[in-house]
Amino acid sequence: MWQYALWGLAGAAMNRALVLLEASQHAKGWPWREPYGPGAGPYWIATLLHFIIATVVTAAAAQAGYIPNALVAVGIGAAAPIAVKKVAGYTLGLLPGAQDEAKGGDDARRT
């Protein structure tokens, strides 16, 4: 299982490399440097969090038996942040009162 988690981490690293390449095409210089970006600290924190999310999701998928080979683990690692965001949004929508808040915001609480 831990081998698949490492493959997922590699997938996340590839994803972040592609994000960096895209961002560097639009910025003059390094995309994380001020004034074009938030600075190196937030960039590295975001990268670390991306790696953690990908590793945990890939390890969980491997533990559940959903990963048949390393290539699938790489793909899961690369797509993990997007998948977690979608699942979290879906899960929050299932909570009681979520539909009322989506319709009316604070007004739904007052009535």
N, CA, C and O atoms as a MOPAC input file, in Angstrom:
PM7 MOZYME 1SCF
protein

 N      0.81700 1    -1.19700 1     0.00000 1
 C      0.00000 1     0.00000 1     0.00000 1
 C      0.86200 1     1.26300 1     0.00000 1
 O      0.55600 1     2.21400 1    -0.71900 1
 N      1.93500 1     1.28600 1     0.79600 1
 C      2.74000 1     2.49700 1     0.88200 1
 C      3.42500 1     2.81700 1    -0.44200 1
 O      3.72300 1     3.97700 1    -0.72500 1
 N      3.67700 1     1.77600 1    -1.26300 1
 C      4.28200 1     2.03500 1    -2.57100 1
 C      3.31700 1     2.83700 1    -3.44200 1
 O      3.73300 1     3.74400 1    -4.16300 1
 N      2.02900 1     2.50200 1    -3.37500 1
 C      1.04500 1     3.25700 1    -4.14300 1
 C      0.92000 1     4.68800 1    -3.63100 1
 O      0.70700 1     5.61500 1    -4.41300 1
 N      1.05200 1     4.86700 1    -2.31500 1
 C      1.02000 1     6.21500 1    -1.76000 1
 C      2.18400 1     7.04500 1    -2.30900 1
 O      2.02300 1     8.23100 1    -2.59700 1
 N      3.34900 1     6.42100 1    -2.45300 1
 C      4.48700 1     7.13800 1    -3.04000 1
 C      4.25800 1     7.45400 1    -4.51100 1
 O      4.66700 1     8.51100 1    -4.99200 1
 N      3.60500 1     6.53700 1    -5.23300 1
 C      3.25700 1     6.82200 1    -6.62600 1
 C      2.25600 1     7.98100 1    -6.69700 1
 O      2.32600 1     8.81800 1    -7.59800 1
 N      1.33400 1     8.01800 1    -5.74500 1
 C      0.39200 1     9.13800 1    -5.67900 1
 C      1.10400 1    10.45400 1    -5.40300 1
 O      0.75400 1    11.49000 1    -5.96900 1
 N      2.10100 1    10.40700 1    -4.53300 1
 C      2.91400 1    11.59400 1    -4.26500 1
 C      3.62700 1    12.04400 1    -5.53500 1
 O      3.71200 1    13.24100 1    -5.80800 1
 N      4.13900 1    11.09300 1    -6.30900 1
 C      4.78900 1    11.42900 1    -7.58700 1
 C      3.79300 1    12.06700 1    -8.55300 1
 O      4.13800 1    13.00200 1    -9.27500 1
 N      2.56400 1    11.56300 1    -8.56600 1
 C      1.52800 1    12.16200 1    -9.41400 1
 C      1.23000 1    13.59500 1    -9.00500 1
 O      1.04100 1    14.46100 1    -9.85900 1
 N      1.18600 1    13.84800 1    -7.69900 1
 C      0.96900 1    15.21000 1    -7.21000 1
 C      2.12100 1    16.12400 1    -7.60700 1
 O      1.90300 1    17.28200 1    -7.96300 1
 N      3.34900 1    15.60500 1    -7.54800 1
 C      4.51100 1    16.39800 1    -7.94400 1
 C      4.44600 1    16.75100 1    -9.42900 1
 O      4.78800 1    17.86700 1    -9.82200 1
 N      4.01200 1    15.80700 1   -10.24400 1
 C      3.85800 1    16.09900 1   -11.68100 1
 C      2.78700 1    17.15700 1   -11.91600 1
 O      2.94900 1    18.04000 1   -12.75800 1
 N      1.69700 1    17.06200 1   -11.17000 1
 C      0.62400 1    18.03700 1   -11.29600 1
 C      1.12500 1    19.42200 1   -10.91300 1
 O      0.86400 1    20.39300 1   -11.62200 1
 N      1.84500 1    19.52100 1    -9.79200 1
 C      2.35800 1    20.81400 1    -9.35100 1
 C      3.37500 1    21.36800 1   -10.35200 1
 O      3.44100 1    22.58000 1   -10.55300 1
 N      4.16400 1    20.49700 1   -10.98000 1
 C      5.11300 1    20.95400 1   -11.99500 1
 C      4.37100 1    21.57100 1   -13.18200 1
 O      4.79300 1    22.59300 1   -13.72400 1
 N      3.27200 1    20.94500 1   -13.57600 1
 C      2.47600 1    21.50300 1   -14.67400 1
 C      1.84000 1    22.83500 1   -14.29000 1
 O      1.77400 1    23.75400 1   -15.10600 1
 N      1.37400 1    22.93700 1   -13.04800 1
 C      0.80900 1    24.20200 1   -12.56200 1
 C      1.87800 1    25.28800 1   -12.58100 1
 O      1.60800 1    26.42000 1   -12.98400 1
 N      3.08000 1    24.95100 1   -12.15200 1
 C      4.18100 1    25.91600 1   -12.15900 1
 C      4.51400 1    26.35500 1   -13.58900 1
 O      4.72000 1    27.54200 1   -13.84100 1
 N      4.56500 1    25.42200 1   -14.50200 1
 C      4.85700 1    25.77600 1   -15.89200 1
 C      3.79700 1    26.69900 1   -16.47500 1
 O      4.12600 1    27.65700 1   -17.17400 1
 N      2.53400 1    26.42100 1   -16.19600 1
 C      1.45300 1    27.29100 1   -16.67800 1
 C      1.55400 1    28.67600 1   -16.06400 1
 O      1.42000 1    29.67900 1   -16.76500 1
 N      1.79000 1    28.74000 1   -14.75100 1
 C      1.86700 1    30.03000 1   -14.07100 1
 C      3.06100 1    30.83600 1   -14.53900 1
 O      2.97200 1    32.05700 1   -14.66100 1
 N      4.17600 1    30.17500 1   -14.80300 1
 C      5.37400 1    30.90700 1   -15.22300 1
 C      5.21900 1    31.48600 1   -16.62300 1
 O      5.94000 1    32.41800 1   -16.98000 1
 N      4.31300 1    30.96600 1   -17.40900 1
 C      4.06600 1    31.53500 1   -18.73200 1
 C      3.30400 1    32.85700 1   -18.63800 1
 O      3.40700 1    33.70500 1   -19.52500 1
 N      2.53500 1    33.02900 1   -17.55300 1
 C      1.72200 1    34.23000 1   -17.40900 1
 C      2.38500 1    35.30600 1   -16.55900 1
 O      1.99200 1    36.47100 1   -16.62700 1
 N      3.37300 1    34.94000 1   -15.76800 1
 C      4.04500 1    35.89300 1   -14.88800 1
 C      5.40400 1    36.25600 1   -15.45600 1
 O      6.01200 1    35.49100 1   -16.20500 1
 N      5.86100 1    37.42500 1   -15.08700 1
 C      7.21200 1    37.83600 1   -15.46700 1
 C      8.15000 1    37.37400 1   -14.36800 1
 O      8.21600 1    37.99500 1   -13.30700 1
 N      8.86100 1    36.31700 1   -14.60500 1
 C      9.73300 1    35.75300 1   -13.57900 1
 C      9.04100 1    34.60600 1   -12.86300 1
 O      8.09000 1    34.02000 1   -13.38100 1
 N      9.52100 1    34.29500 1   -11.67700 1
 C      8.93300 1    33.20300 1   -10.90900 1
 C      7.53400 1    33.57600 1   -10.46000 1
 O      7.33200 1    34.67700 1    -9.94900 1
 N      6.55800 1    32.68900 1   -10.63600 1
 C      5.16800 1    33.05600 1   -10.35300 1
 C      4.86200 1    33.28000 1    -8.87800 1
 O      3.84100 1    33.89100 1    -8.56100 1
 N      5.70100 1    32.81300 1    -7.97500 1
 C      5.40100 1    32.99500 1    -6.55700 1
 C      6.03000 1    34.26000 1    -5.98800 1
 O      5.75900 1    34.62500 1    -4.84500 1
 N      6.85600 1    34.92100 1    -6.76200 1
 C      7.54100 1    36.11200 1    -6.25100 1
 C      6.62100 1    37.31600 1    -6.29400 1
 O      5.84200 1    37.50100 1    -7.23000 1
 N      6.73200 1    38.11500 1    -5.27000 1
 C      5.94800 1    39.34600 1    -5.20300 1
 C      6.46800 1    40.30800 1    -6.25300 1
 O      7.67600 1    40.26400 1    -6.49100 1
 N      5.73600 1    41.14200 1    -6.88800 1
 C      4.31800 1    41.44000 1    -6.72800 1
 C      3.39400 1    40.59200 1    -7.60600 1
 O      2.18600 1    40.82400 1    -7.62700 1
 N      3.94200 1    39.62100 1    -8.32600 1
 C      3.11800 1    38.83000 1    -9.24100 1
 C      2.45200 1    37.64000 1    -8.56200 1
 O      1.52600 1    37.04500 1    -9.11200 1
 N      2.91400 1    37.29900 1    -7.38900 1
 C      2.36100 1    36.16200 1    -6.67400 1
 C      2.34900 1    36.41600 1    -5.18100 1
 O      2.72500 1    37.50200 1    -4.73900 1
 N      1.92800 1    35.44100 1    -4.39700 1
 C      1.77600 1    35.63800 1    -2.95600 1
 C      3.08300 1    35.58800 1    -2.17300 1
 O      3.09700 1    35.90300 1    -0.98300 1
 N      4.14800 1    35.20900 1    -2.79700 1
 C      5.40600 1    35.02800 1    -2.08400 1
 C      5.73800 1    33.55300 1    -1.97200 1
 O      4.88400 1    32.70400 1    -2.23100 1
 N      6.94600 1    33.24100 1    -1.59700 1
 C      7.39800 1    31.85100 1    -1.56800 1
 C      6.75000 1    31.04700 1    -0.44900 1
 O      6.47400 1    29.86200 1    -0.63600 1
 N      6.49800 1    31.65300 1     0.70800 1
 C      5.91100 1    30.93100 1     1.83700 1
 C      4.56600 1    30.29800 1     1.51100 1
 O      4.41100 1    29.08500 1     1.65200 1
 N      3.59000 1    31.09200 1     1.07800 1
 C      2.29500 1    30.49900 1     0.72600 1
 C      2.38400 1    29.48900 1    -0.41600 1
 O      1.64300 1    28.50600 1    -0.43800 1
 N      3.28500 1    29.73100 1    -1.35900 1
 C      3.43900 1    28.78400 1    -2.46700 1
 C      3.91100 1    27.42200 1    -1.95000 1
 O      3.36500 1    26.38900 1    -2.34000 1
 N      4.91400 1    27.41500 1    -1.07800 1
 C      5.43700 1    26.14500 1    -0.56900 1
 C      4.45700 1    25.46000 1     0.36700 1
 O      4.39400 1    24.23100 1     0.39900 1
 N      3.69000 1    26.22900 1     1.13000 1
 C      2.65200 1    25.63600 1     1.98500 1
 C      1.58600 1    24.97600 1     1.12800 1
 O      1.15400 1    23.86200 1     1.42400 1
 N      1.15600 1    25.65200 1     0.06600 1
 C      0.15600 1    25.07200 1    -0.83600 1
 C      0.68700 1    23.80100 1    -1.49000 1
 O     -0.05100 1    22.82700 1    -1.64600 1
 N      1.94900 1    23.80500 1    -1.86800 1
 C      2.55400 1    22.62700 1    -2.47400 1
 C      2.61000 1    21.46900 1    -1.47800 1
 O      2.28500 1    20.33400 1    -1.82900 1
 N      3.01500 1    21.74600 1    -0.25400 1
 C      3.06500 1    20.70700 1     0.77300 1
 C      1.67300 1    20.13000 1     1.04000 1
 O      1.51300 1    18.91400 1     1.14900 1
 N      0.67300 1    20.99600 1     1.14400 1
 C     -0.69600 1    20.51700 1     1.36700 1
 C     -1.18800 1    19.67100 1     0.19200 1
 O     -1.87400 1    18.66800 1     0.39100 1
 N     -0.84300 1    20.06900 1    -1.01200 1
 C     -1.20100 1    19.29100 1    -2.20100 1
 C     -0.58700 1    17.89200 1    -2.11900 1
 O     -1.25400 1    16.89800 1    -2.40700 1
 N      0.66200 1    17.82300 1    -1.73300 1
 C      1.34000 1    16.52400 1    -1.59900 1
 C      0.70100 1    15.66400 1    -0.51300 1
 O      0.52800 1    14.45900 1    -0.69600 1
 N      0.35300 1    16.27600 1     0.60900 1
 C     -0.27600 1    15.52400 1     1.70000 1
 C     -1.62900 1    14.98400 1     1.26900 1
 O     -1.93100 1    13.81400 1     1.50600 1
 N     -2.44500 1    15.81600 1     0.64300 1
 C     -3.76300 1    15.38400 1     0.17700 1
 C     -3.62400 1    14.21500 1    -0.79200 1
 O     -4.32900 1    13.21300 1    -0.66600 1
 N     -2.72500 1    14.33900 1    -1.75000 1
 C     -2.54600 1    13.28700 1    -2.74900 1
 C     -2.07300 1    11.98800 1    -2.11600 1
 O     -2.54400 1    10.91300 1    -2.48800 1
 N     -1.15000 1    12.07200 1    -1.16900 1
 C     -0.62400 1    10.86800 1    -0.52500 1
 C     -1.70200 1    10.17400 1     0.29700 1
 O     -1.83300 1     8.95100 1     0.23300 1
 N     -2.46800 1    10.92600 1     1.06000 1
 C     -3.51800 1    10.34400 1     1.88700 1
 C     -4.61900 1     9.72200 1     1.03700 1
 O     -5.06500 1     8.60800 1     1.31100 1
 N     -5.05400 1    10.43400 1     0.01300 1
 C     -6.11900 1     9.90100 1    -0.85100 1
 C     -5.64600 1     8.64100 1    -1.57100 1
 O     -6.39400 1     7.66800 1    -1.66500 1
 N     -4.43000 1     8.64700 1    -2.07400 1
 C     -3.91500 1     7.47000 1    -2.76800 1
 C     -3.75200 1     6.29400 1    -1.81200 1
 O     -4.06200 1     5.15700 1    -2.17000 1
 N     -3.27000 1     6.55700 1    -0.60200 1
 C     -3.14100 1     5.48100 1     0.38400 1
 C     -4.50200 1     4.90600 1     0.74800 1
 O     -4.64600 1     3.69100 1     0.88600 1
 N     -5.50000 1     5.77000 1     0.90500 1
 C     -6.85300 1     5.29500 1     1.22500 1
 C     -7.43200 1     4.46600 1     0.08400 1
 O     -8.06300 1     3.43600 1     0.32100 1
 N     -7.22300 1     4.90800 1    -1.14100 1
 C     -7.71900 1     4.15100 1    -2.29000 1
 C     -7.00700 1     2.80500 1    -2.40500 1
 O     -7.62600 1     1.80500 1    -2.77000 1
 N     -5.72500 1     2.77500 1    -2.09700 1
 C     -4.98000 1     1.51000 1    -2.13300 1
 C     -5.47100 1     0.57600 1    -1.03700 1
 O     -5.64000 1    -0.62200 1    -1.26400 1
 N     -5.69700 1     1.12000 1     0.14400 1
 C     -6.19200 1     0.30900 1     1.25400 1
 C     -7.55900 1    -0.29100 1     0.93300 1
 O     -7.86400 1    -1.41200 1     1.34100 1
 N     -8.37200 1     0.45700 1     0.20700 1
 C     -9.70400 1    -0.01800 1    -0.16200 1
 C     -9.66400 1    -0.99000 1    -1.34100 1
 O    -10.68200 1    -1.59800 1    -1.67400 1
 N     -8.51800 1    -1.14000 1    -1.96500 1
 C     -8.38400 1    -2.08300 1    -3.06900 1
 C     -8.76100 1    -1.53900 1    -4.43600 1
 O     -9.02400 1    -2.30600 1    -5.36300 1
 N     -8.78900 1    -0.21200 1    -4.56600 1
 C     -9.18700 1     0.39600 1    -5.83600 1
 C     -8.03100 1     0.62600 1    -6.79500 1
 O     -8.25900 1     1.03600 1    -7.93200 1
 N     -6.81100 1     0.37600 1    -6.37600 1
 C     -5.65400 1     0.67100 1    -7.22100 1
 C     -5.01000 1    -0.63800 1    -7.67600 1
 O     -4.41100 1    -1.35000 1    -6.87100 1
 N     -5.13600 1    -0.95500 1    -8.97400 1
 C     -4.56400 1    -2.20100 1    -9.46800 1
 C     -3.08800 1    -2.10400 1    -9.85900 1
 O     -2.39200 1    -3.11800 1    -9.90700 1
 N     -2.60100 1    -0.86800 1   -10.14300 1
 C     -1.20800 1    -0.73600 1   -10.56800 1
 C     -0.69900 1     0.68300 1   -10.30200 1
 O     -1.45900 1     1.56200 1    -9.89400 1
 N      0.58900 1     0.88900 1   -10.53800 1
 C      1.23300 1     2.16300 1   -10.23500 1
 C      0.70900 1     3.30900 1   -11.09000 1
 O      0.62700 1     4.44100 1   -10.61500 1
 N      0.35500 1     3.03700 1   -12.33600 1
 C     -0.13500 1     4.10000 1   -13.20800 1
 C     -1.43800 1     4.69300 1   -12.67500 1
 O     -1.63500 1     5.90700 1   -12.72800 1
 N     -2.31200 1     3.85700 1   -12.17100 1
 C     -3.56700 1     4.34900 1   -11.58300 1
 C     -3.25500 1     5.16900 1   -10.32900 1
 O     -3.90900 1     6.18200 1   -10.07600 1
 N     -2.27000 1     4.74500 1    -9.54900 1
 C     -1.88400 1     5.49300 1    -8.34900 1
 C     -1.36000 1     6.88200 1    -8.70900 1
 O     -1.65900 1     7.85700 1    -8.01900 1
 N     -0.58200 1     6.97600 1    -9.78200 1
 C     -0.08200 1     8.27700 1   -10.24000 1
 C     -1.25000 1     9.17400 1   -10.63800 1
 O     -1.28000 1    10.35200 1   -10.28500 1
 N     -2.20100 1     8.62300 1   -11.36700 1
 C     -3.36900 1     9.40000 1   -11.78500 1
 C     -4.20000 1     9.87300 1   -10.60800 1
 O     -4.66500 1    11.01200 1   -10.58900 1
 N     -4.38700 1     9.00400 1    -9.63000 1
 C     -5.14600 1     9.39800 1    -8.43600 1
 C     -4.40800 1    10.49800 1    -7.68500 1
 O     -5.02900 1    11.45100 1    -7.21500 1
 N     -3.10000 1    10.37600 1    -7.57100 1
 C     -2.31900 1    11.41600 1    -6.89800 1
 C     -2.39500 1    12.75300 1    -7.61100 1
 O     -2.46400 1    13.79900 1    -6.96500 1
 N     -2.38300 1    12.73000 1    -8.93300 1
 C     -2.45700 1    13.97600 1    -9.70100 1
 C     -3.83100 1    14.62700 1    -9.58900 1
 O     -3.93800 1    15.85400 1    -9.58300 1
 N     -4.87900 1    13.81700 1    -9.50100 1
 C     -6.24000 1    14.34900 1    -9.46700 1
 C     -6.81400 1    14.47800 1    -8.06300 1
 O     -7.94100 1    14.94800 1    -7.90700 1
 N     -6.07800 1    14.07900 1    -7.04800 1
 C     -6.61100 1    14.02400 1    -5.68100 1
 C     -7.19100 1    15.34600 1    -5.17900 1
 O     -8.29700 1    15.32900 1    -4.63700 1
 N     -6.51500 1    16.49600 1    -5.32600 1
 C     -7.10300 1    17.73300 1    -4.79500 1
 C     -8.44900 1    18.07700 1    -5.44300 1
 O     -9.35200 1    18.57700 1    -4.77100 1
 N     -8.58000 1    17.81400 1    -6.72400 1
 C     -9.84500 1    18.08200 1    -7.40800 1
 C    -10.92500 1    17.13600 1    -6.90400 1
 O    -12.05700 1    17.55100 1    -6.65500 1
 N    -10.57100 1    15.86900 1    -6.75500 1
 C    -11.53800 1    14.87800 1    -6.28000 1
 C    -11.98000 1    15.17500 1    -4.85500 1
 O    -13.16400 1    15.05200 1    -4.54000 1
 N    -11.05000 1    15.56200 1    -3.99000 1
 C    -11.39400 1    15.87800 1    -2.60800 1
 C    -12.32500 1    17.09100 1    -2.55400 1
 O    -13.26800 1    17.11600 1    -1.76300 1
 N    -12.06500 1    18.07600 1    -3.37900 1
 C    -12.92000 1    19.26700 1    -3.41000 1
 C    -14.34100 1    18.90300 1    -3.83900 1
 O    -15.30900 1    19.39200 1    -3.25500 1
 N    -14.47000 1    18.05600 1    -4.84600 1
 C    -15.79500 1    17.63600 1    -5.32400 1
 C    -16.52700 1    16.82600 1    -4.26400 1
 O    -17.70500 1    17.07100 1    -4.00000 1
 N    -15.84600 1    15.86800 1    -3.65700 1
 C    -16.47000 1    15.01400 1    -2.64200 1
 C    -16.86300 1    15.84600 1    -1.42600 1
 O    -17.93600 1    15.64500 1    -0.85700 1
 N    -16.00400 1    16.77700 1    -1.02500 1
 C    -16.31900 1    17.62900 1     0.12200 1
 C    -17.54200 1    18.49000 1    -0.16000 1
 O    -18.39900 1    18.64700 1     0.71000 1
 N    -17.63500 1    19.04400 1    -1.35100 1
 C    -18.81100 1    19.83900 1    -1.71300 1
 C    -20.08100 1    19.01100 1    -1.71500 1
 O    -21.12700 1    19.46100 1    -1.24800 1
 N    -19.98700 1    17.80400 1    -2.24200 1
 C    -21.13800 1    16.90800 1    -2.25200 1
 C    -21.54600 1    16.54200 1    -0.82900 1
 O    -22.73200 1    16.54100 1    -0.50100 1
 N    -20.57700 1    16.23400 1     0.00400 1
 C    -20.85700 1    15.85400 1     1.38400 1
 C    -21.47200 1    17.00800 1     2.16200 1
 O    -22.42000 1    16.80200 1     2.91900 1
 N    -20.95600 1    18.20600 1     1.99100 1
 C    -21.52900 1    19.36200 1     2.67100 1
 C    -22.96500 1    19.61500 1     2.22500 1
 O    -23.79100 1    20.07900 1     3.01100 1
 N    -23.25800 1    19.31300 1     0.97500 1
 C    -24.62400 1    19.45900 1     0.46800 1
 C    -25.60000 1    18.48200 1     1.09600 1
 O    -26.80700 1    18.72100 1     1.07700 1
 N    -25.10600 1    17.39600 1     1.64700 1
 C    -25.97200 1    16.40300 1     2.28500 1
 C    -26.30500 1    16.74200 1     3.73500 1
 O    -27.21000 1    16.14600 1     4.32000 1
 N    -25.58700 1    17.68700 1     4.31100 1
 C    -25.83000 1    18.03800 1     5.70700 1
 C    -27.19700 1    18.69000 1     5.86800 1
 O    -27.65500 1    19.39200 1     4.96600 1
 N    -27.85600 1    18.46900 1     7.00700 1
 C    -29.16000 1    19.10000 1     7.24800 1
 C    -29.03600 1    20.61700 1     7.21300 1
 O    -28.11300 1    21.18300 1     7.80000 1
 N    -29.94400 1    21.26000 1     6.54000 1
 C    -29.95600 1    22.71100 1     6.43400 1
 C    -29.10100 1    23.26900 1     5.32800 1
 O    -29.13700 1    24.47500 1     5.08300 1
 N    -28.33700 1    22.44900 1     4.65400 1
 C    -27.45300 1    22.95400 1     3.59300 1
 C    -28.25500 1    23.48000 1     2.41700 1
 O    -27.85700 1    24.46700 1     1.79800 1
 N    -29.37600 1    22.84600 1     2.09200 1
 C    -30.18100 1    23.31000 1     0.97100 1
 C    -30.86800 1    24.62800 1     1.29800 1
 O    -31.02600 1    25.47800 1     0.42200 1
 N    -31.28000 1    24.80700 1     2.55900 1
 C    -31.89500 1    26.06600 1     2.95200 1
 C    -30.90100 1    27.21000 1     2.85600 1
 O    -31.24000 1    28.29400 1     2.38100 1
 N    -29.67900 1    26.97200 1     3.30500 1
 C    -28.65700 1    28.00700 1     3.24300 1
 C    -28.26700 1    28.32000 1     1.80500 1
 O    -27.96600 1    29.46900 1     1.48100 1
 N    -28.26800 1    27.32000 1     0.95100 1
 C    -27.91600 1    27.54500 1    -0.45300 1
 C    -28.97100 1    28.40600 1    -1.13400 1
 O    -28.65000 1    29.19000 1    -2.02700 1
 N    -30.21300 1    28.26800 1    -0.72400 1
 C    -31.29400 1    29.04200 1    -1.34500 1
 C    -31.33500 1    30.47100 1    -0.82600 1
 O    -31.46300 1    31.41900 1    -1.60000 1
 N    -31.22600 1    30.62000 1     0.50000 1
 C    -31.45500 1    31.94600 1     1.04700 1
 C    -30.35200 1    32.53100 1     1.87200 1
 O    -30.47700 1    33.67200 1     2.31800 1
 N    -29.28600 1    31.82300 1     2.10000 1
 C    -28.19000 1    32.34200 1     2.91100 1
 C    -28.63900 1    32.60300 1     4.33000 1
 O    -29.21500 1    31.72100 1     4.96600 1
 N    -28.38500 1    33.81800 1     4.85100 1
 C    -28.75300 1    34.15700 1     6.21900 1
 C    -30.25600 1    34.27800 1     6.40200 1
 O    -30.76100 1    34.06400 1     7.50400 1
 N    -30.98600 1    34.61800 1     5.33400 1
 C    -32.42900 1    34.76900 1     5.44300 1
 C    -33.09700 1    33.45900 1     5.81000 1
 O    -34.12000 1    33.46000 1     6.49600 1
 N    -32.54000 1    32.33700 1     5.36500 1
 C    -33.12600 1    31.03300 1     5.65800 1
 C    -33.04000 1    30.70300 1     7.14200 1
 O    -33.88600 1    29.97900 1     7.66800 1
 N    -32.02600 1    31.22800 1     7.81700 1
 C    -31.87500 1    30.97800 1     9.25500 1
 C    -32.86200 1    31.77000 1    10.08200 1
 O    -33.30900 1    31.31500 1    11.13400 1
 N    -33.20200 1    32.95700 1     9.60700 1
 C    -34.07500 1    33.83200 1    10.36400 1
 C    -35.52100 1    33.40900 1    10.34800 1
 O    -36.26900 1    33.73300 1    11.27100 1
 N    -35.93500 1    32.68800 1     9.31600 1
 C    -37.35600 1    32.31500 1     9.20800 1
 C    -37.67800 1    31.04300 1     9.93200 1
 O    -38.82900 1    30.60500 1     9.93100 1

